[in-house]
Amino acid sequence: MKKFVILFLIIYPVILTGQARTLSNVPASLNPGNVTVNIFVEGYNPKTDAFRYLKLNYFSVYNGITTTIPCELDSGGKSSVTFSLVLPQEIMLLIDGSYSMMYAVPGQTENVYFDLAAFKAGKKLSAGETGTTFLSLRFSGGLSHFNQYLNAFWPKLPAIIPYDNQKRMIDSLEQSAYKSWRLAVMKRMLDTLDVFNRNQRTSNDFRQAMSQHIHYWAAEDLVRYGWLHRQGKREPLTKEYFDFLKEIPINNTKALVTGKYAAFLREYFEMWMGRWQLIPIDVTDAQLYAFLETNAGPVSQEDKRALKMPKASRNPPQEALVSQLYSLYEVNYKNFRNNLNIQTWLARELPPGIGTDILLARVISNYLNQFRQPLLPQNMQLMTRHIGNQPVCALVKQDNEQLKQELAGTFSHEGNQGRFKLQQEQLYQKLVTRYSGKVIYIDFWAPWCGPCMGEMPASIAMAKELKGKDIVFLYVGVECDQNLWDTTVKRMFDGGEHYYADKNESVLLEAKFNFSGIPRYVLIDKKGAVSDDNAPAPGRSAILKSKIDILLENNQ
């Protein structure tokens, strides 16, 4: 059962559909709106059923972030949640380790019904069998027919490309052979869709959304091959290999109906970032002065004027002040300039269009999320100068304003999400408080997760290498059986720091750090603040060590 869940929890984010009830002619536009999902779990008994939370996962097309929303069931098995979406899109619904898909549309309410008793009976009948358990759902709402098609068609796709078979092909086939095999799989999926469409007389909207999904699932896998082949050796892909982009293009407004387009763009973005060569940046007094003039901060005009004075004319206090300004703000300036350089490079290398605009927006989103420094209007204008799609620019500016509110303590999570945020924070503090004053590298893993186990030798080796320094490697088991977790910990580890998260805590942690698949790695600084919620894996030792070294040197 777990193998197929791995496929979607690790490599499948979500599908996006087009505009409201008519999805066929999707304009290159992103229109945020609130969605309400009411979930009814029929036969739920809080006294006998161990789970209290369900999960909704969805994937942002413009910033590449997967959001996990916990949904708490009441005693009658009902949960209602309201959240914002940029586009109509498919949401992954996970209940007690199994999943299904549904569409949600901004501005609408969808009702989902799940027969828990029938699900349990089915699990007993299939006990010992391999494969996954898909949730059979019923729907009411504006997209109920679309969702019923999706619920019936979805299980057919994994049968065509089982996770183990896909992994074996990536490991064993060279570039040209893998590309031929994966495109042939895409053709079989499209043929299966054609048969389903004819038999079920599906709508044009459904046909177009699923067709684009299948195409960009193939494109995502084809790009992922570069870093998955030969156990992550990151083999350079040839120019000829990318011929598939002629059929499955980077810039495609019609592909906004599928989240696999967003997933493909995420992989494509990561591939280009792997090619990026950091340009050394030398900071002059004039450049730092100009940066401070256009960035908010507790720096007085008198202090900044010291930067404009010739070095030979400064007295010792002024020279000390300038040195302090460099110490405080030189790294910030270099981070800002580096992201501008990345954008200029991508804009030069990639053809203009919606896909490239989304990638350029991701540079800004990464900057805001990583450095937590809001952009003033002048710098926002610089950052968005290459983005032609105005709705994409609007989303970036919206994120910038939210960051300002978060830093000022004025941003509030309304309703049930506010309560979940509190629960997430309480659990987070429970994990990190005992290690106050130390850097923490959190490894979210499970014994059934192949990639998690594959990274463990490198993780254990690095923990031994850094033993004696102010860093803790904390291994948190999620979404797994406690007995199996306990046995695996005793077998693999000689001591160390470990925590088992039960079903409900797993949901809260996944929501806290916005991940739907494992392994996932997080770096915490000495003050207990999240430094990187998507940190490098242990196998990327050079990059990870550099990040750890910076945190060890800071916050003394």
HUMODA-V319560 format. One record per pair of residues at least 4 apart in sequence whose ideal C-beta (glycine too) atoms are under 8 Angstrom apart, sorted by sequence separation. I is the first residue (numbers start at 1). J is the second residue. D is the distance in whole Angstrom. If there is no record, write none. Layout:
I/J/D, I/J/D
//
This chain:
1/5/7, 2/6/6, 3/7/7, 4/8/7, 5/9/6, 6/10/5, 7/11/6, 8/12/4, 18/22/8, 19/23/6, 45/49/5, 60/64/7, 73/77/6, 74/78/5, 85/89/6, 94/98/7, 95/99/7, 104/108/7, 115/119/6, 116/120/6, 117/121/6, 118/122/6, 119/123/7, 120/124/7, 121/125/7, 122/126/6, 123/127/7, 139/143/7, 140/144/5, 143/147/5, 144/148/6, 145/149/7, 146/150/6, 147/151/6, 148/152/6, 149/153/6, 150/154/6, 153/157/8, 155/159/7, 156/160/7, 157/161/7, 158/162/7, 161/165/7, 162/166/7, 163/167/6, 164/168/6, 165/169/6, 166/170/6, 167/171/6, 168/172/6, 169/173/5, 173/177/4, 174/178/7, 175/179/6, 176/180/6, 177/181/6, 178/182/6, 179/183/6, 180/184/6, 181/185/7, 182/186/7, 183/187/7, 184/188/7, 185/189/6, 186/190/6, 187/191/6, 188/192/6, 189/193/6, 190/194/7, 191/195/7, 192/196/6, 193/197/6, 194/198/7, 195/199/6, 196/200/6, 197/201/8, 202/206/4, 203/207/7, 204/208/6, 205/209/6, 206/210/6, 207/211/6, 208/212/6, 209/213/6, 210/214/6, 211/215/7, 212/216/6, 213/217/6, 214/218/7, 215/219/7, 216/220/6, 217/221/7, 218/222/6, 219/223/7, 220/224/6, 221/225/7, 224/228/5, 225/229/5, 228/232/7, 229/233/7, 237/241/5, 238/242/8, 244/248/6, 245/249/6, 248/252/8, 252/256/8, 258/262/8, 259/263/6, 260/264/6, 261/265/6, 262/266/7, 263/267/7, 264/268/6, 265/269/6, 266/270/7, 267/271/6, 268/272/7, 269/273/6, 270/274/7, 271/275/7, 272/276/7, 283/287/6, 284/288/7, 285/289/6, 286/290/6, 287/291/6, 288/292/6, 289/293/6, 290/294/7, 291/295/6, 299/303/5, 300/304/7, 301/305/6, 302/306/8, 304/308/8, 305/309/7, 309/313/5, 310/314/8, 314/318/4, 315/319/7, 316/320/6, 317/321/6, 318/322/7, 319/323/6, 320/324/6, 321/325/7, 322/326/7, 323/327/6, 324/328/6, 325/329/6, 326/330/5, 328/332/8, 329/333/6, 330/334/6, 331/335/6, 332/336/6, 333/337/6, 334/338/6, 335/339/7, 336/340/7, 337/341/6, 338/342/7, 339/343/7, 340/344/6, 341/345/6, 342/346/6, 343/347/6, 344/348/6, 345/349/6, 346/350/6, 352/356/6, 353/357/7, 354/358/6, 355/359/7, 356/360/6, 357/361/6, 358/362/7, 359/363/7, 360/364/7, 361/365/6, 362/366/6, 363/367/7, 364/368/6, 365/369/6, 366/370/6, 367/371/6, 368/372/7, 375/379/4, 376/380/7, 377/381/6, 378/382/7, 379/383/6, 380/384/6, 381/385/6, 389/393/7, 390/394/6, 391/395/7, 392/396/7, 393/397/6, 394/398/6, 395/399/7, 396/400/7, 397/401/7, 398/402/7, 399/403/6, 400/404/7, 401/405/7, 402/406/6, 403/407/6, 404/408/6, 413/417/5, 414/418/6, 415/419/8, 416/420/6, 417/421/6, 418/422/7, 419/423/7, 420/424/6, 421/425/6, 422/426/6, 423/427/7, 424/428/6, 425/429/6, 426/430/7, 427/431/7, 428/432/6, 429/433/5, 432/436/8, 445/449/6, 449/453/7, 450/454/6, 451/455/7, 452/456/7, 455/459/6, 456/460/6, 457/461/6, 458/462/6, 459/463/6, 460/464/7, 461/465/6, 462/466/6, 463/467/7, 480/484/6, 481/485/7, 482/486/6, 483/487/6, 484/488/6, 485/489/6, 486/490/7, 487/491/6, 488/492/6, 489/493/5, 501/505/4, 502/506/7, 503/507/7, 504/508/7, 505/509/6, 506/510/6, 507/511/6, 508/512/6, 509/513/6, 510/514/8, 524/528/6, 525/529/5, 531/535/8, 536/540/4, 540/544/6, 541/545/6, 542/546/7, 543/547/7, 544/548/6, 545/549/6, 546/550/7, 547/551/7, 548/552/6, 549/553/6, 550/554/6, 551/555/7, 7/12/6, 18/23/4, 44/49/6, 59/64/8, 60/65/5, 73/78/7, 74/79/7, 94/99/5, 105/110/8, 114/119/7, 126/131/8, 139/144/4, 158/163/8, 161/166/5, 173/178/4, 197/202/5, 202/207/6, 227/232/6, 230/235/6, 237/242/7, 245/250/6, 256/261/7, 283/288/6, 292/297/7, 299/304/6, 309/314/5, 314/319/5, 347/352/8, 350/355/8, 351/356/6, 352/357/8, 368/373/7, 375/380/4, 387/392/6, 405/410/5, 406/411/5, 413/418/4, 435/440/5, 447/452/8, 466/471/5, 477/482/8, 480/485/5, 493/498/7, 501/506/5, 510/515/6, 515/520/4, 524/529/7, 525/530/8, 17/23/5, 18/24/7, 19/25/8, 46/52/7, 59/65/8, 60/66/8, 73/79/5, 93/99/6, 104/110/6, 141/147/8, 196/202/7, 229/235/5, 255/261/4, 350/356/4, 367/373/8, 368/374/7, 387/393/5, 405/411/4, 412/418/7, 446/452/6, 447/453/7, 510/516/7, 524/530/6, 525/531/5, 538/544/6, 18/25/8, 19/26/6, 59/66/5, 60/67/7, 72/79/6, 92/99/6, 93/100/6, 103/110/8, 126/133/7, 227/234/5, 292/299/5, 368/375/8, 413/420/8, 445/452/4, 513/520/7, 523/530/8, 524/531/6, 536/543/5, 537/544/7, 18/26/4, 19/27/7, 58/66/7, 59/67/8, 71/79/4, 92/100/8, 93/101/7, 102/110/7, 139/147/4, 170/178/7, 173/181/6, 226/234/6, 306/314/7, 311/319/8, 314/322/7, 375/383/6, 413/421/5, 432/440/6, 445/453/8, 477/485/4, 501/509/6, 522/530/7, 523/531/5, 536/544/4, 57/66/6, 58/67/6, 71/80/8, 92/101/6, 93/102/6, 139/148/6, 169/178/6, 197/206/8, 226/235/6, 252/261/7, 309/318/7, 347/356/7, 350/359/7, 384/393/5, 387/396/8, 402/411/6, 443/452/8, 489/498/5, 513/522/6, 523/532/4, 535/544/7, 19/29/8, 57/67/7, 71/81/5, 91/101/7, 102/112/6, 123/133/6, 137/147/7, 138/148/8, 197/207/5, 226/236/7, 346/356/7, 463/473/4, 522/532/7, 57/68/5, 58/69/8, 90/101/5, 91/102/5, 122/133/7, 226/237/5, 293/304/7, 364/375/8, 431/442/8, 445/456/8, 462/473/8, 522/533/5, 536/547/7, 19/31/8, 56/68/7, 57/69/8, 69/81/6, 90/102/7, 91/103/7, 139/151/8, 169/181/6, 225/237/7, 292/304/5, 306/318/5, 384/396/6, 443/455/8, 477/489/8, 522/534/8, 523/535/4, 535/547/7, 41/54/8, 55/68/6, 56/69/4, 90/103/5, 91/104/5, 169/182/8, 346/359/6, 347/360/7, 383/396/8, 384/397/8, 521/534/7, 522/535/6, 55/69/7, 69/83/6, 89/103/7, 90/104/8, 119/133/8, 137/151/5, 193/207/7, 223/237/8, 346/360/6, 459/473/7, 475/489/7, 486/500/7, 520/534/7, 521/535/4, 39/54/6, 55/70/6, 56/71/6, 88/103/6, 89/104/7, 136/151/7, 250/265/8, 289/304/6, 292/307/8, 306/321/5, 307/322/6, 485/500/6, 521/536/7, 532/547/6, 54/70/8, 55/71/7, 67/83/8, 88/104/7, 119/135/7, 248/264/8, 306/322/5, 367/383/8, 380/396/8, 443/459/6, 459/475/8, 521/537/6, 531/547/8, 53/70/5, 54/71/4, 88/105/4, 119/136/7, 193/210/5, 343/360/6, 346/363/7, 380/397/6, 513/530/8, 521/538/8, 53/71/6, 88/106/7, 118/136/7, 193/211/7, 250/268/7, 289/307/4, 303/321/6, 307/325/7, 475/493/7, 482/500/6, 519/537/7, 37/56/7, 53/72/6, 54/73/7, 85/104/6, 87/106/7, 93/112/7, 95/114/6, 222/241/8, 288/307/6, 289/308/6, 306/325/8, 364/383/5, 514/533/7, 515/534/8, 52/72/6, 53/73/7, 85/105/8, 86/106/8, 134/154/7, 343/363/5, 363/383/8, 364/384/7, 380/400/6, 482/502/7, 513/533/5, 531/551/6, 52/73/6, 85/106/5, 98/119/7, 114/135/6, 115/136/7, 134/155/5, 190/211/7, 193/214/7, 286/307/8, 304/325/8, 342/363/5, 343/364/8, 475/496/7, 477/498/7, 51/73/8, 84/106/8, 114/136/8, 222/244/6, 285/307/5, 286/308/8, 303/325/7, 475/497/7, 476/498/8, 477/499/7, 114/137/6, 285/308/7, 473/496/7, 474/497/5, 475/498/5, 476/499/5, 477/500/5, 478/501/5, 62/86/7, 95/119/8, 113/137/7, 114/138/8, 161/185/5, 190/214/6, 339/363/6, 360/384/8, 473/497/7, 474/498/8, 475/499/7, 476/500/8, 477/501/6, 479/503/8, 523/547/6, 54/79/6, 56/81/7, 61/86/6, 112/137/6, 113/138/4, 160/185/6, 189/214/5, 219/244/7, 339/364/7, 375/400/5, 472/497/6, 474/499/7, 476/501/6, 523/548/7, 526/551/7, 60/86/7, 61/87/6, 112/138/8, 113/139/7, 132/158/7, 218/244/8, 219/245/8, 285/311/8, 299/325/7, 360/386/5, 361/387/6, 374/400/5, 525/551/5, 46/73/7, 56/83/8, 58/85/7, 112/139/6, 113/140/8, 339/366/8, 360/387/5, 374/401/8, 478/505/8, 479/506/5, 61/89/8, 111/139/7, 160/188/5, 161/189/8, 186/214/6, 189/217/8, 339/367/5, 478/506/4, 523/551/7, 526/554/7, 527/555/5, 44/73/6, 46/75/5, 110/139/7, 111/140/4, 160/189/5, 186/215/7, 219/248/4, 374/403/5, 525/554/7, 526/555/4, 59/89/8, 110/140/8, 111/141/6, 218/248/7, 299/329/8, 357/387/5, 374/404/5, 441/471/7, 443/473/7, 445/475/6, 447/477/8, 525/555/6, 526/556/8, 30/61/7, 58/89/6, 110/141/4, 186/217/8, 336/367/8, 357/388/6, 361/392/5, 365/396/7, 368/399/6, 372/403/7, 439/470/6, 440/471/7, 441/472/7, 443/474/7, 445/476/7, 446/477/6, 478/509/6, 30/62/7, 39/71/6, 41/73/6, 44/76/7, 58/90/8, 109/141/6, 110/142/8, 157/189/6, 160/192/7, 186/218/4, 215/247/8, 216/248/6, 297/329/7, 335/367/7, 357/389/4, 361/393/8, 364/396/5, 368/400/6, 438/470/5, 439/471/4, 440/472/5, 441/473/5, 442/474/5, 443/475/5, 444/476/5, 445/477/6, 446/478/6, 448/480/6, 460/492/7, 478/510/7, 44/77/3, 58/91/5, 108/141/7, 110/143/7, 185/218/7, 215/248/5, 292/325/7, 374/407/7, 437/470/7, 438/471/6, 439/472/7, 441/474/7, 443/476/7, 445/478/7, 446/479/5, 447/480/6, 460/493/7, 463/496/7, 476/509/7, 37/71/8, 39/73/8, 43/77/7, 57/91/7, 58/92/7, 98/132/7, 100/134/6, 108/142/5, 237/271/8, 295/329/8, 358/392/6, 361/395/7, 365/399/6, 438/472/5, 440/474/6, 442/476/6, 444/478/5, 446/480/4, 447/481/8, 42/77/7, 56/91/5, 57/92/4, 98/133/4, 99/134/7, 100/135/4, 102/137/7, 108/143/8, 157/192/8, 183/218/6, 354/389/6, 357/392/5, 361/396/5, 368/403/5, 372/407/7, 41/77/4, 56/92/7, 97/133/8, 98/134/7, 99/135/6, 100/136/7, 156/192/6, 182/218/6, 335/371/5, 352/388/6, 448/484/8, 456/492/6, 40/77/6, 41/78/8, 55/92/8, 56/93/6, 57/94/7, 98/135/5, 100/137/5, 102/139/7, 105/142/7, 110/147/8, 285/322/7, 288/325/7, 292/329/6, 295/332/7, 336/373/8, 435/472/5, 447/484/5, 40/78/6, 41/79/8, 55/93/7, 56/94/8, 105/143/6, 288/326/7, 291/329/7, 335/373/8, 354/392/8, 447/485/6, 39/78/7, 54/93/7, 55/94/4, 77/116/7, 104/143/8, 182/221/6, 216/255/6, 332/371/7, 347/386/4, 435/474/7, 446/485/7, 479/518/7, 38/78/7, 39/79/5, 54/94/7, 95/135/6, 103/143/5, 153/193/7, 156/196/7, 182/222/6, 212/252/8, 215/255/8, 220/260/6, 234/274/7, 343/383/7, 346/386/8, 447/487/8, 478/518/7, 38/79/8, 39/80/7, 54/95/5, 219/260/8, 223/264/7, 288/329/6, 291/332/8, 332/373/6, 447/488/4, 38/80/5, 39/81/8, 93/135/7, 212/254/6, 216/258/6, 288/330/7, 291/333/5, 340/382/6, 344/386/7, 14/57/6, 16/59/8, 37/80/7, 103/146/6, 153/196/5, 179/222/6, 182/225/8, 212/255/5, 217/260/5, 220/263/5, 224/267/5, 227/270/8, 283/326/7, 336/379/7, 340/383/7, 343/386/6, 431/474/7, 13/57/7, 14/58/5, 36/80/7, 37/81/6, 51/95/7, 93/137/7, 103/147/6, 152/196/8, 178/222/8, 213/257/8, 216/260/4, 220/264/4, 223/267/4, 227/271/8, 339/383/7, 13/58/8, 14/59/4, 16/61/6, 36/81/7, 37/82/8, 51/96/5, 102/147/5, 212/257/5, 213/258/4, 215/260/8, 216/261/5, 219/264/4, 223/268/6, 226/271/6, 288/333/6, 291/336/7, 431/476/7, 13/59/3, 36/82/5, 50/96/8, 58/104/8, 179/225/8, 208/254/7, 212/258/4, 213/259/8, 214/260/8, 217/263/8, 287/333/7, 35/82/7, 49/96/8, 103/150/7, 153/200/8, 178/225/6, 213/260/5, 216/263/7, 220/267/5, 227/274/8, 283/330/5, 34/82/6, 35/83/6, 102/150/7, 152/200/7, 209/257/4, 212/260/7, 216/264/5, 223/271/6, 34/83/7, 35/84/7, 101/150/6, 102/151/8, 208/257/6, 209/258/6, 212/261/7, 34/84/6, 35/85/5, 101/151/7, 175/225/7, 283/333/6, 33/84/7, 34/85/8, 100/151/6, 149/200/6, 178/229/8, 283/334/7, 14/66/8, 32/84/5, 33/85/7, 281/333/8, 13/66/6, 32/85/7, 101/154/5, 149/202/5, 281/334/5, 32/86/5, 37/91/7, 39/93/7, 41/95/7, 100/154/7, 149/203/8, 170/224/8, 31/86/7, 166/221/7, 170/225/6, 30/86/5, 31/87/7, 150/206/7, 281/337/5, 470/526/7, 30/87/6, 146/203/7, 149/206/5, 153/210/7, 157/214/8, 281/338/7, 145/203/7, 170/228/5, 171/229/7, 146/205/7, 170/229/6, 171/230/7, 279/338/7, 90/150/7, 146/206/6, 171/231/7, 175/235/8, 278/338/7, 183/244/7, 175/237/6, 179/241/6, 279/341/5, 435/497/8, 175/238/6, 176/240/8, 455/519/6, 23/88/7, 37/102/8, 176/241/7, 179/244/7, 444/509/7, 175/241/5, 276/342/6, 452/518/6, 37/104/6, 49/116/7, 451/518/8, 452/519/4, 20/88/7, 431/499/6, 451/519/6, 18/87/7, 19/88/7, 35/104/5, 273/342/8, 276/345/7, 444/513/8, 449/518/5, 17/87/7, 18/88/6, 35/105/7, 449/519/7, 16/87/5, 17/88/4, 35/106/6, 38/109/7, 40/111/7, 42/113/7, 444/515/7, 16/88/7, 17/89/6, 34/106/7, 35/107/8, 36/108/8, 37/109/8, 38/110/7, 40/112/7, 42/114/7, 43/115/7, 44/116/6, 446/518/6, 16/89/4, 17/90/7, 33/106/3, 34/107/7, 35/108/7, 36/109/4, 37/110/5, 38/111/5, 39/112/5, 40/113/5, 41/114/5, 42/115/5, 43/116/4, 445/518/6, 15/89/6, 16/90/7, 32/106/7, 33/107/4, 35/109/8, 36/110/8, 37/111/8, 38/112/7, 40/114/7, 42/116/6, 43/117/4, 272/346/6, 444/518/5, 445/519/5, 14/89/6, 15/90/3, 31/106/6, 35/110/7, 37/112/7, 39/114/7, 41/116/5, 42/117/7, 444/519/6, 14/90/5, 443/519/7, 444/520/4, 462/538/5, 14/91/6, 272/349/7, 444/521/7, 461/538/8, 471/548/6, 14/92/6, 272/350/8, 295/373/8, 296/374/7, 427/505/6, 443/521/6, 444/522/8, 442/521/7, 458/537/8, 459/538/4, 462/541/6, 12/92/8, 296/376/6, 441/521/7, 442/522/4, 458/538/4, 471/551/8, 295/376/6, 427/508/5, 428/509/8, 441/522/8, 442/523/8, 458/539/5, 471/552/7, 294/376/6, 427/509/7, 440/522/8, 441/523/6, 442/524/7, 455/537/5, 456/538/8, 462/544/7, 466/548/7, 470/552/6, 440/523/7, 441/524/8, 455/538/5, 458/541/7, 462/545/7, 469/552/6, 8/92/7, 21/105/7, 294/378/4, 295/379/7, 424/508/5, 428/512/6, 439/523/7, 440/524/4, 455/539/6, 20/105/6, 294/379/6, 423/508/6, 424/509/7, 427/512/7, 439/524/7, 454/539/8, 15/101/7, 17/103/6, 20/106/8, 439/525/6, 14/101/8, 20/107/7, 268/355/8, 272/359/8, 424/511/6, 425/512/8, 439/526/6, 15/103/8, 17/105/8, 20/108/8, 420/508/7, 424/512/4, 438/526/6, 435/524/8, 437/526/6, 265/355/6, 269/359/5, 436/526/8, 8/99/6, 268/359/7, 420/511/6, 5/97/7, 432/524/6, 436/528/6, 5/98/7, 265/358/6, 269/362/6, 5/99/7, 261/355/8, 265/359/6, 441/535/7, 433/528/7, 443/538/8, 1/97/8, 262/358/8, 266/362/8, 432/528/5, 1/98/8, 265/362/8, 256/354/7, 429/528/8, 250/350/7, 251/351/6, 250/351/7, 251/352/7, 252/353/8, 253/354/5, 251/353/3, 252/354/7, 250/353/7, 251/354/5, 252/355/7, 441/544/8, 251/355/4, 250/355/4, 251/356/6, 249/355/8, 250/356/7, 441/548/7, 439/548/6, 439/551/5, 439/552/6, 21/142/6, 21/143/7, 3/130/7, 4/131/6, 5/132/5, 1/129/8, 3/131/7, 4/132/3, 1/130/7, 3/132/7, 17/146/8, 1/131/6, 2/132/8, 1/132/5, 1/133/6, 7/158/6, 4/158/5, 7/163/4, 6/163/6, 4/162/7, 3/162/7, 4/163/6, 7/166/8, 3/163/5, 3/164/6, 370/532/7, 369/533/8, 87/256/6, 90/259/6, 89/259/6, 24/204/6, 24/205/6, 23/205/4, 22/205/7, 24/208/6, 23/208/7, 23/209/6, 18/205/7, 17/205/8, 18/209/7, 17/209/5, 15/209/7, 61/256/7, 15/213/5, 61/259/7, 64/262/7, 59/259/5, 61/261/7, 58/259/8, 61/262/4, 64/265/7, 60/262/7, 64/266/4, 59/262/6, 59/263/7, 61/265/8, 64/269/7, 11/220/7, 11/221/8, 11/224/7, 231/454/7, 28/253/4, 27/253/7, 26/253/6, 26/254/6, 28/256/7, 26/256/5, 26/257/6, 23/257/6, 18/256/6, 18/257/5, 16/256/6, 17/257/5, 16/257/6, 17/258/8, 15/257/8, 16/258/6, 15/258/5, 16/259/4, 15/259/4, 14/259/4, 15/260/7, 16/261/7, 13/259/6, 16/262/6, 13/260/8, 14/262/8, 13/262/7, 13/263/5, 12/263/7, 11/263/8, 13/266/8, 167/450/8, 62/358/5, 61/358/6, 63/361/7, 64/362/5, 62/361/5, 63/362/6, 62/362/7, 65/365/7, 64/365/7, 63/365/4, 62/365/7, 63/366/8, 65/369/8, 63/369/8, 232/539/6, 86/395/7, 28/354/5, 62/392/6, 63/395/8, 62/395/5, 82/415/6, 62/396/8, 82/416/8, 83/417/7, 81/416/6, 82/417/8, 63/399/7, 80/416/8, 81/417/7, 72/416/7, 69/417/7, 72/420/7, 70/420/5, 69/420/8, 31/391/7, 28/389/6, 30/391/4, 29/391/5, 30/392/7, 28/391/8, 32/395/7, 30/394/8, 30/395/6, 32/398/8, 97/479/7, 96/503/7, 92/516/7, 70/507/5, 70/508/6, 10/449/8, 68/507/7, 10/451/7, 70/511/5, 6/448/8, 68/510/4, 69/511/6, 6/449/7, 68/511/4, 6/450/7, 2/448/5, 68/514/6, 67/514/6, 68/515/7, 66/514/6, 68/516/6, 65/514/6, 66/515/6, 53/503/7, 66/516/5, 52/503/8, 53/504/5, 66/517/8, 50/502/8, 51/503/5, 52/504/5, 55/507/5, 50/503/6, 51/504/7, 54/507/8, 53/507/4, 53/508/7, 55/510/7, 55/511/8, 57/516/4, 55/516/8, 9/479/8, 13/516/7, 11/517/7, 9/516/6, 10/517/4, 9/517/4, 10/518/7, 9/518/7, 6/517/8
//
